Amino acid sequence: MNSHTDLMETPIYGVTEAAYYLRVPVNTLRYWTQGSGSVLPLVRLAEPGRLSFNNLLSCYMLSSMRAIYDVRIPRVRKALANLAKYVQHKHPLVEQAFQTNRRDLFIKHLGQTVNLSNDQQILIPGVMEFYLERVECDPKGVRQLYPFVMQARPSEPKLILMNPAVGFGKPVIAGTGIATAVVASRFNARESVDDLASEYGVTPKQIEEAVRWEQRTAAVAA
């Protein structure tokens, strides 16, 4: 593996921390990554109890399918099993461009649209891959995530960033290495938005978004 791949495969998040960032219950994330009884995990962890950045992105995709598209996890499980008949991926939820009609999952394969949830080839109109718009590659080819701060909608700005090469994968203000947790902590200690913006050399809007991310994430996790 090259250094960029190593970064994305390095286990850097505990399950509780990852659940906090993803805004999903810890038990839900454990089910996705550990399975239960005879049920195999949907996402295979880099090491037991710890997620790599690619693992985090995979769980982000699962969360998005469930929350944004209302795709049920059993259908995702069946889709992943059927996907293996067509193409092999180490991280299929990240590497494969899925489409959905808010019920089933589809891929394009050899000019056909395959319904992975039912293992059928059918033709459907194109569907927005809304969740994929928040995952990009930086100039060095490292995947990065711009998490939704308040609501999952196209107008949400990309001001908060998670990148394994920046701040050890913790949320930062995009374009900087400034941790949102540090900004929020100082704001909660009664430092003003304008003073923080001046000290860090960013705009008040960026400071406000960092504070919103931390407050909203903590509220959802509570």
Rosetta blueprint (number, residue, H / E / L):
1 M L
2 N L
3 S H
4 H H
5 T H
6 D H
7 L H
8 M H
9 E H
10 T L
11 P L
12 I L
13 Y E
14 G E
15 V H
16 T H
17 E H
18 A H
19 A H
20 Y H
21 Y H
22 L H
23 R L
24 V L
25 P L
26 V H
27 N H
28 T H
29 L H
30 R H
31 Y H
32 W H
33 T H
34 Q H
35 G L
36 S E
37 G L
38 S L
39 V E
40 L L
41 P L
42 L L
43 V L
44 R L
45 L L
46 A L
47 E E
48 P L
49 G L
50 R E
51 L E
52 S L
53 F H
54 N H
55 N H
56 L H
57 L H
58 S H
59 C H
60 Y H
61 M H
62 L H
63 S H
64 S H
65 M H
66 R H
67 A H
68 I L
69 Y L
70 D L
71 V L
72 R L
73 I H
74 P H
75 R H
76 V H
77 R H
78 K H
79 A H
80 L H
81 A H
82 N H
83 L H
84 A L
85 K L
86 Y L
87 V L
88 Q L
89 H L
90 K L
91 H L
92 P H
93 L H
94 V H
95 E H
96 Q L
97 A L
98 F L
99 Q E
100 T E
101 N L
102 R L
103 R L
104 D L
105 L E
106 F E
107 I E
108 K E
109 H E
110 L L
111 G L
112 Q E
113 T E
114 V E
115 N E
116 L L
117 S L
118 N L
119 D L
120 Q E
121 Q E
122 I L
123 L L
124 I L
125 P L
126 G L
127 V L
128 M L
129 E L
130 F H
131 Y H
132 L H
133 E H
134 R H
135 V E
136 E E
137 C E
138 D L
139 P L
140 K L
141 G L
142 V L
143 R E
144 Q E
145 L E
146 Y L
147 P L
148 F L
149 V L
150 M L
151 Q L
152 A L
153 R L
154 P L
155 S L
156 E L
157 P L
158 K L
159 L L
160 I E
161 L E
162 M E
163 N E
164 P L
165 A L
166 V E
167 G H
168 F H
169 G H
170 K L
171 P L
172 V E
173 I E
174 A L
175 G L
176 T L
177 G L
178 I L
179 A E
180 T H
181 A H
182 V H
183 V H
184 A H
185 S H
186 R H
187 F H
188 N H
189 A L
190 R L
191 E L
192 S L
193 V H
194 D H
195 D H
196 L H
197 A H
198 S H
199 E H
200 Y H
201 G L
202 V L
203 T L
204 P H
205 K H
206 Q H
207 I H
208 E H
209 E H
210 A H
211 V H
212 R H
213 W H
214 E H
215 Q H
216 R H
217 T H
218 A H
219 A H
220 V H
221 A H
222 A L
